[in-house]
Amino acid sequence: MSTGTEETTPAGSGPDTGTGTGTGTGTACPVTGAGSAAAGAGGVAAEAHGAAAGCPVAFPLRRPGRPFPPPEYADYRDGGEPVRSELPSGPVWLITRHADVRAVLTAPPISADPSRPGFPKAARTGGAPSADEVPGWFVSMDPPEHDRFRRTLIPEFTVRKVRALRPEIQQIVDERIDAVLAKDGAADLIEDFALPVPSLVIAGMLGVPKADRDFFEAKTRVLVTLSSTDDERDAATAALLRYLGRLIRIKERRPGTDLISRLAAAGTLSRQELSGVAMLLLIAGHETTANNIGLGVVQLPTNPQWIGDDRIVEELLRYYSVADLVAFRVALEDVEIGGRTIRAGEGLVPLLAAANHDGDAFDGAGAFDPDRSARSHVAFGYGVHQCLGQNLVRLEMEIAYRTLFERIPTLRLAVPAEDLLVKYDGVLFVSRRV
């Protein structure tokens, strides 16, 4: 359950932004702006040459008309070491090899705290909040502060605890499929199925009324969209925290069986911290799960031999890696990654999709093949910050795919997959034809 972004084009670092013509070392670096040769058909080759020469490269983007992961990922990975790039916040190192991404996500001298100097931002404004800005936003904390929150929450997301939710998840999935069928062929499988299923599941876990789903989905979209302004993000954050603060006070007076009630009764978190934790779980609990469900609904009709095979869940997580850009880091001291010394204060961007398509970790990594062993993927991150809700995501995906194709075995895409409208974080707006 990692938060994604609606558009991964960083402001000021898109395809029309050059990286300059030199690094100060005397090495000629290719220009990567729209007016350069690197911006055309030879762009990937020029970028690969730049990377090999030690030049900064344009940040690799998911854009309409281009495959994902971007072809540059493979070129940078083949270089065998981190690659220098630029974001609006300053220079960063792109980490693309599976082993190197794992190393970054487990190295003690590397921080997840966005308040640290040099921490990368994908846009000129915004970015992940710090714990000072949103108390309880524990994914932006380092140990030992991070550990206190994780210890409190881990018992709520164990395999046993999540399996106990199967009947409720099954009921939600069945009800949403009923709604799809009631539209007699005019349904949109994203709006009518992939998005509401995880939204209703996490809302039920937290004790958020179903009637408020439109509110928190709208605020979440603002927070995960790079084009949102600071004012828009601040307003959405404030609205969510006010709402959750009121809900917590209600749960304190009239506790239920939900997660917020249990955490409030435990007393291990302050009310402010609990509001931040609830906001994080609410956002992370539906956005990327909806992406994964939607992408699977597109993939499986074109690979019907895998329908009903539970192994599709792990392979879809690896193959699409929808939370590619959520694990930004900064070095607190000099550290060696992939044979390159990363200096204290330098930002790192572990590209999870690049790692999950590393041929050294997965044979034939570019192919969709549920027959492979994909459990070593890093779609949920790795190390102490590995996604707390991964067991829940897997269960939701398994129930959603199995039930959908059992009840609608003739499910087909209404248009060719390449004609579907795609949000840049990989959410596919799909209509169905039965």
C-alpha positions in Angstrom: 0.0 0.0 0.0 2.3 2.7 -1.1 1.2 6.1 -2.3 1.6 6.7 -6.0 1.5 9.8 -8.2 -1.0 10.6 -10.9 1.6 12.1 -13.2 5.2 11.2 -12.9 6.5 14.0 -15.1 8.5 16.2 -12.6 7.9 19.9 -13.2 11.0 21.3 -15.0 12.6 17.9 -15.6 10.4 16.6 -18.4 11.3 15.5 -21.9 11.9 19.1 -23.0 14.4 19.9 -20.3 18.1 19.6 -21.2 20.7 18.4 -18.8 23.5 20.6 -20.2 26.5 19.9 -22.3 29.2 19.1 -19.8 29.9 17.9 -16.3 33.0 20.0 -15.5 35.2 17.0 -16.2 36.0 17.8 -19.8 33.6 15.1 -21.0 31.2 16.1 -23.7 27.6 15.3 -22.6 24.7 15.0 -25.0 22.0 17.6 -24.8 18.6 16.0 -24.1 16.2 18.8 -24.8 13.5 18.7 -27.3 15.6 20.6 -29.9 18.5 18.1 -29.7 19.2 14.9 -31.5 18.8 13.1 -28.2 15.1 14.1 -28.1 14.2 12.2 -31.2 14.4 8.5 -32.2 18.1 8.4 -31.1 17.3 9.7 -27.6 17.7 6.5 -25.8 21.0 5.8 -27.4 22.2 9.3 -26.6 21.1 9.0 -23.0 22.9 5.6 -22.7 26.1 7.2 -24.1 25.7 10.1 -21.6 25.3 7.7 -18.7 28.3 5.7 -19.8 30.4 8.9 -20.0 29.4 9.9 -16.5 27.1 12.7 -17.7 23.8 13.6 -16.0 20.8 12.1 -17.8 17.3 13.4 -18.1 15.0 11.8 -15.6 13.3 8.8 -17.3 9.6 9.3 -17.5 6.4 7.4 -18.1 4.8 9.3 -21.0 2.0 8.6 -23.5 3.1 6.5 -26.4 6.1 5.0 -24.6 6.4 1.6 -23.0 6.7 1.1 -19.3 9.2 0.7 -17.8 11.0 3.4 -19.9 13.6 1.9 -22.2 16.3 4.0 -20.4 15.9 1.9 -17.3 17.5 -1.1 -19.1 20.3 1.1 -20.5 21.1 2.6 -17.1 20.9 -0.8 -15.4 23.3 -2.3 -18.0 25.9 0.3 -17.0 26.3 -1.6 -13.7 26.3 1.4 -11.4 24.1 4.3 -10.2 23.5 7.0 -12.8 23.5 10.8 -12.2 20.3 12.7 -13.1 18.4 15.9 -12.1 15.2 16.7 -10.4 13.8 20.1 -9.6 15.2 19.7 -6.1 18.7 19.1 -7.4 21.0 16.3 -8.6 20.1 12.7 -7.7 21.5 9.2 -8.3 19.2 6.8 -10.1 19.4 3.3 -8.7 18.2 0.6 -11.2 19.8 -2.8 -10.4 17.8 -5.1 -8.1 20.7 -5.7 -5.8 21.5 -2.0 -5.5 17.9 -1.0 -4.9 17.8 -3.5 -2.0 21.1 -2.1 -0.7 19.8 1.5 -0.7 16.6 0.5 1.1 18.5 -1.3 3.9 21.6 0.8 4.3 21.6 2.6 7.8 23.4 5.7 6.5 20.5 6.3 4.0 17.4 8.2 5.2 13.7 8.3 4.3 13.2 11.6 6.0 12.2 14.3 3.5 13.2 17.1 5.9 16.9 16.1 5.5 19.0 18.4 3.3 19.4 17.0 -0.2 16.2 14.9 -0.1 14.8 14.5 -3.7 11.5 16.0 -4.8 9.9 14.9 -8.0 8.2 18.3 -8.5 9.2 21.8 -7.7 6.7 21.8 -4.8 5.0 19.2 -2.7 6.5 15.8 -2.1 6.1 13.4 0.8 5.4 15.3 4.1 7.8 15.0 7.0 6.8 13.8 10.4 6.9 17.4 11.6 4.3 18.4 9.0 2.1 15.4 9.5 2.7 13.7 12.9 2.2 9.9 12.4 3.4 9.9 8.8 5.8 7.1 9.7 7.0 6.2 6.2 9.0 9.5 6.4 10.7 8.5 9.6 14.0 6.7 10.3 14.6 4.3 13.1 14.1 4.4 16.0 11.1 6.8 15.6 9.8 4.7 12.7 10.0 1.5 14.8 7.6 2.7 17.4 4.8 3.2 14.8 5.6 0.0 13.0 5.5 -2.1 16.2 2.1 -0.7 16.9 0.7 -1.5 13.5 2.3 -4.8 12.5 -0.1 -6.9 14.6 -3.0 -5.4 12.6 -1.6 -6.5 9.2 -0.4 -10.1 9.9 -1.3 -12.9 7.5 -3.7 -14.3 10.1 -5.4 -10.9 10.7 -5.7 -10.2 7.0 -7.1 -13.6 6.2 -9.9 -13.0 8.7 -11.0 -10.2 6.4 -11.7 -12.5 3.5 -15.5 -12.7 4.0 -15.8 -8.9 4.1 -13.6 -8.4 1.1 -15.5 -11.1 -0.8 -18.8 -9.4 0.0 -17.5 -6.0 -1.3 -16.2 -7.6 -4.5 -19.5 -9.4 -5.1 -21.5 -6.3 -4.5 -19.3 -4.3 -6.9 -19.6 -7.0 -9.6 -23.4 -6.9 -9.1 -23.2 -3.1 -9.8 -21.1 -3.7 -12.9 -23.5 -6.3 -14.3 -26.5 -4.0 -13.6 -25.1 -1.5 -16.1 -25.6 -4.1 -18.8 -22.3 -3.6 -20.7 -21.9 0.2 -20.0 -19.7 -0.2 -16.9 -16.3 1.3 -16.5 -14.2 -1.4 -14.6 -12.0 1.2 -13.0 -14.7 3.6 -11.7 -17.2 0.8 -10.9 -14.9 -2.0 -9.7 -11.1 -1.5 -9.3 -11.3 1.8 -7.4 -14.3 1.2 -5.1 -13.1 -2.3 -3.9 -9.9 -1.2 -2.1 -11.6 2.1 -1.0 -14.4 0.3 0.7 -12.0 -2.3 2.2 -9.7 0.2 3.8 -12.6 2.4 4.9 -14.2 -0.6 6.6 -11.0 -1.5 8.3 -10.5 2.0 9.7 -14.2 2.6 10.5 -14.7 5.3 7.9 -18.4 5.5 6.9 -19.0 4.3 3.3 -20.9 7.6 2.6 -17.6 9.5 3.0 -15.7 7.6 0.3 -16.1 10.3 -2.4 -14.6 12.8 0.0 -11.4 10.9 0.9 -10.9 9.8 -2.7 -11.1 13.3 -4.0 -8.6 14.6 -1.4 -6.3 11.7 -2.1 -6.2 12.5 -5.8 -5.0 16.0 -5.0 -2.3 14.7 -2.7 -0.9 12.1 -5.2 -1.0 14.4 -8.3 2.3 16.2 -9.0 0.5 19.1 -10.8 -1.4 20.0 -7.6 -0.3 23.3 -6.1 1.0 23.7 -2.6 -2.2 25.5 -1.7 -4.3 22.6 -3.0 -2.2 20.0 -1.2 -2.3 22.0 2.0 -6.0 22.3 1.8 -6.5 18.6 1.1 -4.2 17.6 3.9 -5.9 20.0 6.4 -9.4 18.7 5.3 -8.4 15.1 5.8 -6.8 15.7 9.1 -9.8 17.6 10.4 -12.1 14.9 9.2 -10.0 12.1 10.8 -9.6 14.1 14.1 -13.4 14.3 14.4 -13.7 10.6 13.6 -11.1 9.7 16.3 -13.0 11.7 18.9 -16.2 9.9 18.0 -14.4 6.6 18.3 -13.0 7.5 21.7 -16.5 8.2 22.9 -18.2 5.3 21.1 -15.6 2.7 20.1 -16.3 0.0 17.6 -14.4 -3.0 16.3 -12.4 -1.0 13.7 -8.7 -0.2 13.6 -9.0 3.4 14.6 -11.1 2.4 17.7 -8.5 -0.2 18.7 -5.5 2.2 18.2 -7.3 5.0 20.1 -8.1 2.6 23.0 -4.4 1.4 23.1 -3.2 4.9 23.9 0.2 4.3 22.3 -0.3 7.1 19.8 -1.3 10.7 20.4 -4.5 11.9 18.7 -2.4 13.9 16.2 -0.2 10.9 15.5 -3.3 8.7 15.1 -4.8 11.2 12.6 -1.6 11.0 10.5 -1.4 7.2 10.7 -5.0 7.0 9.6 -4.5 9.4 6.7 -1.5 7.5 5.5 -3.4 4.1 5.6 -6.4 5.6 4.0 -4.4 7.0 1.1 -2.0 4.1 0.7 -4.8 1.6 1.2 -6.7 2.3 -2.0 -4.8 4.2 -4.6 -2.1 1.7 -5.7 -4.3 -1.3 -5.0 -6.8 0.1 -7.4 -4.0 0.6 -10.0 -3.0 -3.1 -9.6 -6.5 -4.4 -9.9 -7.1 -2.3 -13.0 -3.9 -3.4 -14.7 -4.6 -7.0 -14.0 -8.1 -6.7 -15.5 -6.3 -5.5 -18.7 -3.6 -8.1 -18.7 -5.6 -11.2 -18.1 -8.0 -11.2 -21.0 -5.0 -11.1 -23.3 -3.4 -14.0 -21.3 -6.5 -16.1 -20.5 -4.3 -19.2 -19.8 -3.4 -17.6 -16.4 -7.0 -16.8 -15.3 -7.7 -18.6 -12.0 -4.0 -19.1 -11.2 -3.1 -17.4 -7.9 0.5 -16.9 -9.0 -0.7 -14.0 -11.2 -0.9 -11.7 -8.2 2.9 -11.8 -7.5 3.8 -11.5 -11.2 1.5 -8.6 -11.8 3.0 -6.8 -8.8 6.5 -7.4 -10.2 5.6 -6.7 -13.9 3.8 -3.4 -13.4 5.5 -2.0 -10.3 3.0 0.8 -10.0 4.7 2.4 -7.0 7.9 3.0 -9.0 8.7 6.4 -7.6 7.8 6.3 -3.9 11.1 5.3 -2.3 13.2 8.5 -2.5 16.2 8.7 -0.1 19.1 10.8 0.9 22.6 9.7 2.1 23.5 10.9 5.6 27.1 9.9 5.2 29.3 8.6 2.4 28.2 5.2 1.3 29.1 2.9 -1.5 26.3 1.6 -3.7 26.9 -0.5 -6.8 30.6 0.4 -6.9 29.9 4.2 -6.8 30.5 6.4 -3.7 27.4 8.4 -2.8 28.3 11.4 -0.8 26.6 12.6 2.3 23.7 14.9 1.4 23.2 13.4 -2.1 19.7 12.2 -3.1 18.9 8.7 -4.4 15.9 7.5 -6.4 15.6 3.7 -6.3 13.5 2.9 -9.4 11.5 -0.1 -8.3 10.3 -1.0 -11.7 13.8 -1.0 -13.0 14.8 -3.4 -10.2 11.8 -5.6 -10.9 12.8 -5.9 -14.6 16.5 -6.7 -13.8 17.5 -9.8 -15.8 20.0 -10.7 -13.1 17.2 -11.2 -10.7 14.4 -12.5 -13.0 15.0 -14.6 -16.1 13.2 -13.0 -19.1 12.2 -10.1 -16.9 10.4 -8.2 -19.7 7.8 -11.0 -20.2 4.7 -11.5 -18.2 5.2 -15.0 -16.8 3.4 -16.1 -13.6 5.2 -19.4 -13.8 8.3 -17.7 -12.5 9.2 -17.2 -8.9 8.6 -13.5 -8.3 8.6 -13.3 -4.5 11.9 -11.4 -4.4 10.4 -8.4 -6.2 10.6 -5.0 -4.6 7.1 -3.7 -5.6 6.4 -3.3 -1.9 9.8 -1.8 -1.2 12.3 -3.6 1.0 13.8 -3.4 4.5 12.2 -1.6 7.5 10.0 0.5 5.2 8.6 -2.5 3.3 4.8 -2.0 2.7 2.9 -2.8 5.9 -0.3 -3.7 4.0 1.2 -6.0 1.4 -0.8 -9.0 2.7 -4.0 -7.0 2.3 -3.1 -6.0 -1.2 -2.4 -9.5 -2.2 -5.7 -10.8 -0.8 -7.7 -8.1 -2.5 -6.1 -8.7 -5.8 -6.6 -12.5 -5.6 -10.3 -12.2 -4.6 -11.0 -9.5 -7.2 -9.5 -11.4 -10.2 -10.9 -14.8 -9.2 -14.4 -13.6 -8.6 -14.5 -11.2 -11.6 -13.5 -13.8 -14.1 -15.6 -16.5 -12.6 -18.8 -14.4 -12.6 -18.0 -12.7 -16.0 -16.1 -15.4 -17.9 -16.6 -13.5 -21.2 -15.0 -10.3 -20.0 -13.2 -8.6 -22.8 -11.7 -5.1 -23.3 -14.1 -2.8 -25.2 -11.1 -1.4 -27.2 -7.6 -2.5 -27.9 -5.3 -2.2 -24.8 -3.1 0.3 -26.6 -6.1 2.6 -27.1 -7.0 2.8 -23.4 -6.6 6.0 -21.5 -3.7 5.7 -19.1 -2.8 7.9 -16.2 0.9 8.3 -16.0 1.1 6.3 -12.7 -0.4 3.3 -14.6 -4.1 3.6 -13.6 -6.0 2.4 -16.7 -9.6 3.6 -17.2 -11.1 0.5 -18.7 -14.6 -0.1 -20.0 -15.8 -3.7 -20.4 -17.6 -5.7 -23.1 -19.2 -9.0 -22.0 
